[in-house]
């Protein structure tokens, strides 16, 4: 089992956390639309590939 020795003699700096701006409504909407498109393609492509494979095998 490894034991780590932390140096606690250094003063702790009290920095303010970095605050990021919330995304704009337009950016959120585009992101949702992009993920919806990717999800729809992830379902549709294998479905149509299976239809083509069944058509060829028939």
CORWOVEN-V283986 format. One record per helix or strand of 3 or more residues. SS is the DSSP state (@ for helix, = for strand). FROM is the first residue (numbers start at 1). TO is the last residue. If there is no record, write none. Layout:
ss=SS from=FROM to=TO
ss=SS from=FROM to=TO
This chain:
ss=@ from=25 to=57
